[in-house]
Amino acid sequence: MEFDNVYNDRERAEAYARLEFPGTYYLAYRDLPPIIAGHVRGTAALDFGCGTGRSTRFLHRLGFAAIGVDIADDMIKLARAKDPGSEYVLVKDGDLGHWRDKAFDLVLSVFTFDNIPTMQKKVALFTDLGNLLNEGGKIISLVSSPDIYTHEWASFTTRDFPENKFARSGDKVKIIMTDVTDRRPVEDIIWSDEDYRKVYEQAGLTLVHTCRPLAREDEPFTWVNETRIAPWVVYVLERP
């Protein structure tokens, strides 16, 4: 299946660079600090699929010496412009040979695997990421729940794409971000929890924790479905 990374686009990259943690995105990051604190020892981190550096800067604020990597040139340029004192590396698709094996205490991946098609490619990347971990290191992968593509949200709309309801793992789905000026549909790859677990097993990784964050009524956002349906899934993984 042919699939283009929609974020490898200057206009979209610039719109995405202005995002911080509004609405539904807030839930993606809210629970990461306690999850990281509970599972990660050490401060060497790789932010895999860093985009414009939002998640890398997030790790820096948590005290990590984090390196951001991405395949999208426009994203990396904007990350460097926003955070010139940090290291952001442009890599070729699937090429993690820049680093020696067993180098990181944490590999963080936020939304990256929403844009990676096929079981084979996901397994290959998770295998390579696992090989970059120090002893006791963890991969934390935050992905979109399949539910995000079939409901309305504080930060997203899918009402124009009823075909998403019939999508299965590996299918393309569309969603529109409402917190940015660029309202062109984003095209992602949907993937079920069951099939992610198959990916992790084939990549030689053990799933040690799963989190599906729900919103609370006392939080300062106008929630739509976030209090009852989790838009995101956080997986914590390790090498046996």
Beta strands, then each sheet from edge to edge (+ up, - down):
strand 1: 44-48
strand 2: 65-70
strand 3: 87-90
strand 4: 104-110
strand 5: 133-144
strand 6: 156-157
strand 7: 172-177
strand 8: 186-189
strand 9: 206-211
strand 10: 232-238
sheet 1: 3+ 2+ 1+ 4+ 5+ 10- 9+
sheet 2: 6+ 7- 8+
end
